[in-house]
Amino acid sequence: MTLRKISLALAAFAGISSFALAQSNEIKIAHIIGRTGPMEPFATQASRGFKMGLEYATGGTMQVAGKKIVVLDKDTQLKPDTGKQLLQAAYKDEGVDIAVGPTSSAVALAMIQVARENKKLLVMDQAAAENLTGSKGSRYVFRVGRSTQQDAYANAFVFGKPGMFIATLAPDYSFGREGVAALKEALKGTKAQIVEEVYAPANNADFTPQATRLINALKDQPGRKIIWYMWAGSGQPLKVMDLDPKRYGIEMVTGGGTVYAFMAGSRPMAGNESATAYYWRCPKNPVNDWMVKEHLKRFKTHPDFFTANGFMTAQAIVEMLKKTNGKTDDTELMIKAMQTVSIDSVKGRSYFTKGNQQMLQSMYQFKFILNPEMDSFPTKGVDVECLREIKIDDMKIPFAKVSD
């Protein structure tokens, strides 16, 4: 070999070695969420929360075990095929060993198969359909964000009482149908009764037909009557209130959360109680205090419902990485570490248990109130009075185990 060829070979080897060294000193995380479409506000919240959570959990260094954390932001546009393609490219082409997301449960179903085929970790922060960590789940997929099952059992804690008559309203896809199924299961053994189930397209504009069915099912019932709704989509289910169900003594309550976009129109629900996974006033701990203070400083508003999801997801991943000493090329090691993760989260002590891919966490019973001090904020004067923490043991949730 000539001297020139030897020099070129050494230079090429040095380049490869430098590239490999650079890669080994990074932990790449793909955040694959729905940044385009009606769920964009949820994705924005989760993205802010995730980056703040990484900052908090690493003490501001954005490093674990001397390795820099790099976040690659991706947009599924709420399309299952796009979600699959982005996740496949992240695993195969971009050297990502941990992916986070997505926003939509329908997209999540598609992405779970990619994680399974590649034997790589996917940590869900927003998609909430119960089966994603149950019958449709995978051992490669964990969820830190709350599930529709947790929503349901928290609401059953509030509404599972004698003389309670419930009609449900939900979007007509997996998130809505799984959520209602979970509520029915959670109410078994209580004296509450579900008398009607109504589903509507996620982009529904006219809720008159659905409202008519709900009111007709409830108006002649002898006890306390509520329309229990959960929603994720561009439609505004509070349009049901336009038909004035109150004239029949019917209340409308949320079963899915306290998202500002929906709270802004919920003045007619003032005084009504329900359960939620997060509202910034409810948790009382130093971690939530930090997130609320920093979010107000940076974004001039309080953290919303999905901000907490992103923050907690970052905390859980950093804790897992500390357990593996920053090692991300051994998925089995990461799975075993994640199964033992326990964090002091914005919602207090939250944790995984072996064989269960869903993080266990507290929920909150609350009441909608009107507060003039909140007029300039996104909720437009609607606020929440936090009534009590619904602890993990209060809900007694029978989580399903994944098959693989």
Phi, psi and omega in degrees: 000135180288161179301321180298316181294320178298317180298317179295321180295317179295321179295317179296317180297318179298320179297315179298317181297319179296319178297315181297320180295319179298318180295320183292341181265011177236148170244109183267128177236123176269123176257102189252100188222171186273081184279350178239134178113187188294342180263011181306319179301323179295318180296318179298316177301312182296321180295315177299314181297320182297314181291322176294322179295320176297318179299313182295313187291336179259008180065029178087356183276336187056035179224151171226129180053039178078004180255136180282134176273125179242125180255125177257114183273131182228151182240116179282344187056022180064024180253122181305316181296322178294318177301316178299313182296318180295319181291318178299315179295322179297315179291313190275321190253336188249004175070027181273130176252348177228126174243150180233141178129190357260196180273318184265139177294326178295319177293322180300319179302321179289321184287331180301320180298323179293317178298319180295314182295324182270353183054047180236160186277134171233124180246116184274132181250338186232311183307129194242353182305133187302321187291348180293334173243022178230244187296333180257007187273189181207153177295344179273358187239122175244155175232127175265319176301157182292159179252164175298332177293319177294320173305312186295314183289329175293318178290326175296327176298324182278317191253356183282067186230156178300146177077014181259123178244128190233133168242137187252148175229127183208159177290148187273066169204187193304319181303311182290313183291321176295322181295317179292319177300321179293321178297317179301318179294318182294330182275353178300136181088353174260174180266359178286152181232135170266121186255348180198144173239126180234134179237148180219155176302147182299334179258024185301136180254318182253111182264012182301312179298318180293318180298320180298315179297317182297313181295316180298326180288335188253332196300330183260007179287148190274347186249210178284132188240127180224145167263116182257119183236149169227145188209147168208107183162180184279341178294154180247096183297341179291354172297342174305328182293343179297335179272006174054061177297343181299334181294344176256011181076024183261128175265157171238129183228153177272141176247355187251342179150186183239064179278133186304322183301327178270326180299328183301334179255013189259023177306321179296347180265004180305131182097343180279142180255155176195197178232149180217161177278330182197137162216140193302333181284337195282308181291139178241091179199161184296329182292313178295322178302317180295314183296316181297314181297313182292323180294318177299318181294318187274325189239002175063022175207167180283155176295140182266184187307313185274350174298319179298320178303310181297318181299311181294324179297317177298316179302314182296318180294317179297319178297318177299316181295326176296322179293329179266004183057039177080003182282123183237001182265008178236095185297321181298321177297317180294321178298313180297321179293316182297326180296342181251008183291132174221130185231150167273091189269182175295347178249019182086198184296120179227146188199160169264154171238152186302132179086354180243123186269000182256127178291132177276139187199157177289157171235181187219134172270134186217171175226134174289135176224166174257134184220106181304334180294343180260009183301326184272358180264170185300339180280355175054047174092352176273135183225180182232134167261119181277119187269320178191156171278130174264105188283163181307315182290339179292332189269331177050055186276125179272079185294139177280152176259144180284156187276331183253000000 
